[in-house]
Amino acid sequence: MMLAQAVDFRAEADALHALLARLSDADWNRATAFKSWTINDVVQHLHWSDLMAASSVAGPDHFARFRAEIKTLRDQGMTGVEATRRKLGDLTGKALGARWYATMADLCDKLSAMAPDTRLKWAGPDMGVKMFATARQMETWAHGQEVYDLLGVEREPTARLRNIAEIGVRTYGWTFVNRGMELPGPAPSVRLSGPAGATWEWHDHTPENCITGDAVAFCQVVTQVRNIADTNLSVTGAPAIAWMEIAQCFAGSPEAPPAPGTRAPKA
């Protein structure tokens, strides 16, 4: 039986794969609003990240070698996207899409075959296999938004969005620790409106320190797809406000959210 979180990861990739199938050859070179990455850059990044995930599944030694290879390129002054381009070379366009999709499907199968208590290495703290699969879903969803935005396509929210909200809530502390900052207070309560009338809640409700609103908007903020100012989320209390200004649910060096208005959908 396939791991439930891997099923959701694959479904997220299926949706993006279907969108990519609509592209012309020229579309793959169009620049998105995310650091001017092209669609080729976006999918290369997802593919390279899935290859790194596969190296973690293969074992700590494989993962260490993979990370060392990237560090060598970064030490030469390359950005992450430049290093990925160097490694993947001419793999672009439809061929890239097909390779990314095949690698993702194989990764889902391998994650599903692992013991439920397995822990896996990553760029940040180690993760259990379930959260590891959710992290891959989260990154696919977040970077996929760049393509949806560029093409002007509104993405239909699904119940699997709850996984991304979950990893967003869990990384409240990580957001500050990763920046060498003291936590501004206890984690806020979070109450979100999901698709089909669902309500998702974390922590006992504290009206003086809380976040309420649309689940899509919350997921967009914690993945740094949108600035909090470009959403309708209600944020109350110093800890909640401080968190939403810099929220980051993904591993790696601290990143700044997009400036207000820069990733907001066009009217």
N, C-alpha and C positions, 0 to 999 in steps of 0.2 A: 504494500500500500504506500502511496506517495505521501510524504510529509505534508501536512496541511499548509504550512507556511511556504513550502516549495510549490505547491499548487497555486497559491496566490502570486508568488513571484513569477511563475510561468504565465499566468493569466495577464499580469501586468505587461510582460514582454510581448504576449500575443497581441494586445491592444496596440502597442507601439509598432510592432511588426506590420500590422494591418495598415496603419497610417503611412509607414514608410513605403509600402507597396504602391501607394498612389503617386509617388514622386517621379518626376522626369529625371533624366540624367543630370540636367543643369541644376535642378533643385538641391542636389546634395552639396553644392558649393555655395548655397545661400547662407549668409551670416545671420545668426540668431541674436537675440538681445542679451545673451549671456556671454560677456567678455568677447563678443564678436566671433565666437566659435561658429564654424559652419556645421551643417548637419553631419557632414563627414566627421568632423571633430567630436561631435556629441556621441555618435555611434562608435567611433574608435575608442573613446574614453570608456563607454559601457563595456565594449568587448574586452579591452585591456583589463578593466576591473574584474570582469568575470574570469579572465585567465588568471589573475592574481588570486581570486577566490578558489579557483581549481587547484592552484599550487598549495594553498592552505589545506585543502581537503586531502591532497596527496601526502602531506606531512610537514612537520616543522622545518626540516632541512630543505625541502623544495621551496617552501615559502621564504626562508632566509635567502636562498640563492636568487629568487625572483626579486626580492626587495633590494638586494645588493646590486643587481644589474641596473635597476632604476636609479639607485643612489649614485652610481658611477656616472650616468648621463646627467643627473641633476648637478653633480659636482663639477661638470664641464660647463655649467652655466645655462643648461637648457631648462625651460619651463616644463611643467608636467605635460602640457599638450604637445610641446616640441619633442619631448622624449618619446611620447606615444607615437607620434608621426614617424620618428626615426625607426622605432621597432616594427611598426606595421607597414611601412613603406608604401607601396602602391595599392594596398588593400583599401579600396574606396567604393562608394556607390553601391549598386545592387549586390556586388560580390561581397562587400563588407557586411551589408545587411544579412546576407545568407550565412556568412561565417559567424557573425555575432549570435544569430538566432540558434544555430546548431550548437555552439559552445554553451549557450544558456541552457538549452534543453538537456545537454549531457550533465551540466552542473546540477540541475534540479534532480536528475536521476541519482547522482552520486550523493547529494545531501540526503535524499530520502532513504538511501541504503545505510546511512550511518546510525550508530546507537544514539538514542535520544539524549543521553547525558554527555555526548562528545562536546569538547570545547575546541574552538578553532582560533588560530592566530589571525590578527588583522593589524591594520595600521594604528588603531587605537587599542583599547583593552581587548583581551580575549573575549570571545562570545560563545555561548551555547549554540548548538546547531540550529535551533528554532529561530533565535534572534539573528543568527548569521544569515539565514534565508530571508528573514524580514528586512534586514539591512540591504540585501541585494534588490528586493522589491522596492524599497524606499528610494534607492539611487536610480533605479530604472524609471520610477514614477517622476522623480524630481527632474532628472535631465530630459525625460520625455516631454515635460512641460515646455521646454524651450522650443521643441518642434511644433507642438500644438499651438503655441503662441505665434510662432512665425507664420504658420499656415492659416491662422485665424479660425482654428477648429476648437469648439468647446468640448471638453472631455466630460463624459458622463460619469458621475461619481458612483462607486460601487461599495459594497460592504467590506471589501478587502482594504478600503481606506483606513479602517480601524487599526490595522497593523501599523500603519505609518504614524497615526496619532499616538499609538502605544509607545513606539520608539521615541517619539517626540517628548512625551511626558517623562519617560524614563531618563532622558538625557538632560533634565533640568540642571542637576549638579554638574554634569560633564561640561556644559556650556561655560560655566565659571571656572572650574578647575583647569580646563584646557587653556584658559587665558591667564592663569595664575591669580585669579581673583577670589576673594572671600564670597561665600554665598550670602546674598542680601537678606536671607530669611528662609523660613520654611517653604517647601514647594507649594505653589498655589493649588487650589482646587480647580479642576478643569471639567466643564460641562459643555458638550458639543452636540450639535444637531447633525446626525448622519443621514444618509439616503433612506428613502422609504419610511420616513418618520421616526427613525431610530434615535435614541438619546444615549450618548456614551459619557460616562462619568469616571473621574479619577480623584481620589482623596475625598475626605469628608468636606462638605460644602462650607467654605469660610467666606462670607460676604465681603470681609475686609481684605481678602487676598485671593482673587479668583479671576478666571478667564472663562468667558462664555461666548457662544456663537457658532458659526458654521464650521463643520469639520474640515471641509476643503480648505477654508481660509487658514485654519490652525496648521494644517499639514503644509500649506504653502509657506507659512512663516517659519516653522521649525526646520524646513529644508532649504530656506533662503531663496525660495522661488518668488516671493513677494515681500515687500517691506510692510511692517505692521500698519503703517499709515495708509496703505492702499487696501485695507480690508475693513470689514465691519465688525471685527471682534471687539467685545467689551472686555477691557482689562482694568482691574481694580487692585490697588495696593502696590507698595514699593517693590516687593520681590517680583510680582507678576510683571510690572512695567519694565523693570530692569532686565528680566529674562526675555521678554518679547522684543526688546530693542536689539538683542544680539543672539537670539536663539540659534543653536546649531546642533542638529541631531546626527550629523555625520562625523566620522573620524577624520583625523588629519589636523593640520595646523589651523589656528583660528582664522575664520573667514568673516568678512563684513557682509551683512545683508545688502541687497541692492538698494541704491538710493531711492527715496520716495518718487513714485511716478515712472521710474525707468523700466520696471517690469510689469506695470499695471496694464491690463488689457485695454486696447484702444476702444474708445467710445464709438 
